[in-house]
Amino acid sequence: MNLPNKLTLLRIALVPVCLILLYAGQFVWSAAVFALACVTDFLDGKIARRNKLITNFGKFADPIADKILTVTMMIFLSSLHMLPVWLPVIVVIRELMVDGLRLIAMEKGRVVAAGWSGKIKTVLQMITILTALLLFNEHYINILSLAVCALTIFSGVQYFWELRDLFRKDFGK
């Protein structure tokens, strides 16, 4: 197993550590571990591309690890009233829809890489989670939550738009 894939697995392994620290009220430590997990997201892709270590496992596991990290933290923070409960709901709906589109695209022989809006969405989700953990300023949280919501919807629509030619016969011209 190569280094980028190990970093992806490390990101998944850090999720329960974040949750345990969060449950114990150790918000700064939870934020530190979460930030470390976020750094692994940046590093695994950079190392994989630079060293030509891109694997099918990495293509599959990296976006799943991102979703596990961000959605789990959002749900837990919502349960602690540190994020609005509607935020993870919208994010989960988008992720399920995009994953469904990915499956259909794969069945039709097309692999679509993550777009720029999806990458920005993930970064904004991570910033929102860190803000909730470190600042818990309701004003900032509300603004960031609305921005995450808007970008989540936009990136989902952009993904569908990119694949629209695959669905033309299903939805008519």
N, C-alpha and C positions, 0 to 999 in steps of 0.2 A: 504494500500500500504506500502510495507516495505522500509527500508532505502536505500538499493541498487537501487531499482527502482526509488526512489525519486532523488537520485544522478544522475541517467541516465537522468531523465526529467530536472534536473537542468542544466546538460551539454547542452541539446538542447536549454534551455531558455537563456543560456549565449552566444549563437551564435549571435543573433541580437545585444547584448551589445558590443561584439567584433567588429562587423561591423560598428556600430555607432561611436565607438571610433576611429576605423581605418579611416573612412570617415572624421572625424573631425581632422585627423592628429595627434591624440594622440597615437602614436605607442607604447610607453612604457606602457600606461594604457591598450591598447588593448592586448599587450603581457601578462600583468599581469592577465587579465581576461581569456585569452586563456590558460595560465598556470594553473589557477584555474580549468578550464574545463578539462584540461588534468589530473589533480590530481583526479578529480571525476571519471575518467575512471579507474584509478588504484584502487581507494578505493571501487567502487561499486562491482567489481569482487572479491576483497579480502574479503570484508565483507560478500558477498553472499556465497562464498565458506566456509569461517570460521564458519559462523553461520547457514549454511545449509538453506539459504534463496533464493536458485536458483528457479526462476519461469519461466514459458513459456514466460511471458511478458518480463522478463529480457533477456532471450535468444534471443528474437526477437529485442527488443528495443536497447540493448547495442551496437551491431554492427551498427545499423542504426544511432544511436546518434554519434558514431565515424565518420561515413561517412559524416553526416550532418556537423559536426564540421570541419573536415579536408578539405573536398572538397569545402565547402563554402568559407573557408578562402583562400584556394589556388586560387580559381577563382577570388576572390576579389583582392588578392595580385597580380595576373597576370594582372588584369585590371589596376592596378597602376604601372605596369612594375617593380614590386619587385620580381616576380618569372617568369620564362619562361612560355609562354602560353601553350606550349606542355605538361607541367607537369600535370596539372589537366585533360587534355584530356586523357592522358595515364591512369591516376588513375581512371577516370570515366569509361573508357572502361573496365578495369580490374574488377572494382566493379560490373558493369552490367553483365559481363560474369560469375563471381563467384556467384552472386545472382541467375542467371539463372540456374547454376549447382546445387545450393542449392535447388531451387524449384523442379528440376527433382529428386534429391536425396530424398527430402521429399515425393514426389509422390510415390517413390519406397520404402518408409518406412525406410529411412536411414537419420539420423541426424549426420552431421559432425561438430565437434567443430573446432573453429579457430585453425590453426596450428601455430607453432612457427614462421614461416617465415611471416605469416600475422600479428602476434603481433609485430614482429620487424619492419615490414613495417610501421605499424601505429605509433610506437614510432619514427621512422626516419622521417616520414611525420611531426609529431609534432615538432621535433627538427628543421627541415627545415623551418617550419612556424615561429617558435620563432627566428631563426637566421635571417630570412628576416625582421622581425619586429624590432629586437634589434640591429643588426649589419649592415644590408644591405651592406655586402661586396660581390661584384659580384663573386669574386673567390670562396668564401665559398658556396655561393648560387648555383653556377654551379656544384661544386663537390657534394654537397648534393642532388641537383636535379637529377644528373646522378645516384647517389646511390639509391635514391628513385625509379627512373625509373627501374633500374635493379632489385631491390628487389620486386617491384610491379609485374613485369613480372614473376620473379622467383616464387613468392608466388601464382600467378594465375596458372602457370604450375604445381606447386606442388599440388594445390587443385584438378586440373583436374586429375593428376596422381593418387591421392588418391582415386578418384571416378571412375577410368578407368574401373573397373569390372562392374559397372552399365551401361556402354555405349558400352560394347564389341559387343552386338548384333546389336546396332545401327551403329557401324563403322566397323564391321567385326572383325575377329580374328587377 
